Amino acid sequence: MPDILILIFAILLIILGLAGCILPIIPGPPVSFVGLFLLKYTRFVEAGNMDAFETNLWYFAGAAVLVTVLDYIVPVWGTKKFGGSKAGTWGAGIGLVIGLFFAPIGLIVGPFLGAFIGEMINGRDEQSSLKAAFGSFIGFLTGVILKFIVSGYITVIFIKEIFTA
């Protein structure tokens, strides 16, 4: 019975981790990692496979931390790479938070509009503001893709472990 309860909680964490790849208030890959980590304490990981599983957990922990850190850096990098200022970066962040209330489209449009408005308030022309907003959008998408790759792979390993036990 405890194995089933742990498994149910781990499945919920895996699902929440995948949702967190899009929702910025949930750290997707670390939550997915915790779901996979919990699987270690069930009968679903074979005893003969435990050493390899534990080694892989270290890799997944590192990947989850790295992608989470990059998720904060990449949108800023994208905005700056495309000529954005601090106002554009702040605008993208504010737009992302406001966009949460209009999910899922708001999560894409919010940062774009936020960066654009931030740049316009900062006195930039429309073309420069659009360029910075596009950079914010590219950065956001890159972060989401990176998070989905890590959380998705964690999910595949999780499912594989359950069905090969």
Backbone hydrogen bonds, N-H to C=O, Kabsch-Sander energy under -0.5 kcal/mol:
donor,donor_aa,acceptor,acceptor_aa,energy
5,L,1,M,-2.0
6,I,2,P,-2.6
7,L,3,D,-2.6
8,I,4,I,-2.7
9,F,5,L,-2.3
10,A,6,I,-2.7
11,I,7,L,-2.7
12,L,8,I,-2.1
13,L,9,F,-2.0
14,I,10,A,-2.3
15,I,11,I,-2.5
16,L,12,L,-2.7
17,G,13,L,-2.6
18,L,14,I,-2.0
19,A,15,I,-2.2
20,G,16,L,-2.2
21,C,18,L,-1.0
22,I,19,A,-1.7
23,L,19,A,-2.4
26,I,23,L,-1.6
28,G,20,G,-0.8
28,G,26,I,-1.7
31,V,27,P,-2.1
32,S,28,G,-2.6
33,F,29,P,-2.7
34,V,30,P,-2.1
35,G,31,V,-1.8
36,L,32,S,-2.1
37,F,33,F,-3.0
38,L,34,V,-2.4
39,L,35,G,-1.0
40,K,36,L,-0.6
40,K,37,F,-1.4
41,Y,38,L,-1.7
42,T,39,L,-1.6
45,V,42,T,-0.8
46,E,44,F,-0.6
49,N,46,E,-1.2
50,M,46,E,-0.5
50,M,47,A,-1.0
53,F,49,N,-2.4
54,E,50,M,-2.9
55,T,51,D,-2.1
56,N,52,A,-2.4
57,L,53,F,-1.8
58,W,54,E,-1.3
59,Y,55,T,-1.3
60,F,56,N,-2.6
61,A,57,L,-2.6
62,G,58,W,-2.3
63,A,59,Y,-2.5
64,A,60,F,-2.6
65,V,61,A,-2.3
66,L,62,G,-2.6
67,V,63,A,-2.7
68,T,64,A,-1.8
69,V,65,V,-2.3
70,L,66,L,-2.8
71,D,67,V,-1.9
72,Y,68,T,-0.7
72,Y,69,V,-1.2
73,I,69,V,-1.2
74,V,70,L,-3.4
76,V,72,Y,-0.5
77,W,73,I,-2.8
78,G,74,V,-3.2
79,T,75,P,-2.5
80,K,76,V,-2.7
81,K,77,W,-3.3
82,F,78,G,-1.5
83,G,80,K,-2.0
84,G,79,T,-3.3
89,T,85,S,-2.0
90,W,86,K,-2.9
91,G,87,A,-2.5
92,A,88,G,-2.3
93,G,89,T,-2.0
94,I,90,W,-2.7
95,G,91,G,-2.9
96,L,92,A,-1.9
97,V,93,G,-1.9
98,I,94,I,-2.5
99,G,95,G,-2.4
100,L,96,L,-1.0
100,L,97,V,-0.7
101,F,98,I,-1.4
102,F,99,G,-1.6
103,A,100,L,-1.2
106,G,102,F,-2.5
107,L,104,P,-1.1
108,I,104,P,-0.5
108,I,105,I,-1.2
109,V,105,I,-2.8
110,G,106,G,-2.2
112,F,108,I,-1.0
113,L,109,V,-3.1
114,G,110,G,-2.9
115,A,111,P,-2.6
116,F,112,F,-2.3
117,I,113,L,-3.2
118,G,114,G,-2.7
119,E,115,A,-2.3
120,M,116,F,-2.2
121,I,117,I,-2.8
122,N,118,G,-1.5
123,G,120,M,-1.6
124,R,119,E,-2.4
129,S,125,D,-2.4
130,L,126,E,-2.8
131,K,127,Q,-2.1
132,A,128,S,-2.2
133,A,129,S,-2.3
134,F,130,L,-2.5
135,G,131,K,-2.0
136,S,132,A,-2.1
137,F,133,A,-2.2
138,I,134,F,-2.6
139,G,135,G,-2.6
140,F,136,S,-2.6
141,L,137,F,-2.7
142,T,138,I,-2.4
143,G,139,G,-2.2
144,V,140,F,-2.4
145,I,141,L,-2.6
146,L,142,T,-2.5
147,K,143,G,-2.4
148,F,144,V,-2.6
149,I,145,I,-2.3
150,V,146,L,-2.0
151,S,147,K,-3.0
152,G,148,F,-2.5
153,Y,149,I,-2.1
154,I,150,V,-2.4
155,T,151,S,-2.3
156,V,152,G,-2.3
157,I,153,Y,-2.4
158,F,154,I,-2.5
159,I,155,T,-2.7
160,K,156,V,-2.6
161,E,157,I,-2.6
162,I,158,F,-1.9
163,F,159,I,-2.2
164,T,160,K,-1.2
165,A,161,E,-0.5
165,A,162,I,-0.6
